[in-house]
């Protein structure tokens, strides 16, 4: 058995067979950097970050490219409104992207290309399409001729006529067909531009990703991914222009994440239910957000609400309470040999790993993967005691950490993480209790609680946990 992927192109789960054994080439469409990214984007980024991490967990080397779209209509309008250059706007929000992405535990891409860094390559790409008869110039605007590409619509599983009937297309009598799309846009007043064989202008959106993917990963890549809103027209157009140029398949597996709804409604500024990732990061720990986002399969729509985030917060606390308890027992345990019950639990712990791999291999089912971790934690909490053998305690602790790792969860340390100030307060409280100074003891407990630390007085000594 190996990893299976649902391929949007074939509408079926397929065995993943990489182009190069042991390696994965993966291109994920990144943000247009004119503002902070919203929580719908965050779900997409977290989903494919997790998929990348799981490939690595399973032993693959992943060449992960995620682009920045740093020139388009929205950026030009925003930059003009703000009285700055498009480059200044892009620089600002790329920096802000990294702040939020790092906070959410998104692993840095192998490379984050910017469209404006590959203008020469984009021009060469368009020239090749023009030479092959797939592109035509109309007074400085260059369009892709969709009729010439016989397989147009194969990703969205619609014919050209169906797409034309259902799509909102720009009415432009200069185009040979309403579905033709811009590869190069003639310069307009107030827009940045570059020299080209067709005059001053700038690239269209779709050509940017095709060029960056082929330049950095090759003519054919293993996986191309993004939100389901990109299937048409963006990814459809990428396939058309890439395969028209090379005559080769552009991507072997197409993966698309489902939408995030807000309180069962589509996210919209007009409905006043629009949140950026930073808005939510100001209210919740990053791991709470990740746990919530991964609680549904990436291809299934997920409903976002504060109540559901609170449930994820409680679930994460349950996980860390178990880790905290195991770490404490591990430090205080008097070791002994395994008995038959211990041996059975050791076997069950290994079986949880097998179950985790089984569900995650099935199109990266993080929802079921998290359920396996819940079951593991429940079993461990029930059956590991302060007198359990050291090897069993360590095995349980390591397994919880291991299964959390590809999800970028449960890696924080608990015991030993207190800073000197908090350690001193705990010592002072112990001293106050010995001296029967209950008022000071209670005050210190309250001070610690204000810092997010709860103390528990147990027969084994003082234990603590974060809230």
Order of alpha helices (4+ residues) and beta strands (2+ residues): beta-beta-beta-alpha-beta-alpha-alpha-alpha-beta-beta-alpha-beta-beta-alpha-beta-alpha-beta-beta-beta-alpha-alpha-beta-alpha-alpha-alpha-alpha-alpha-alpha-beta-beta
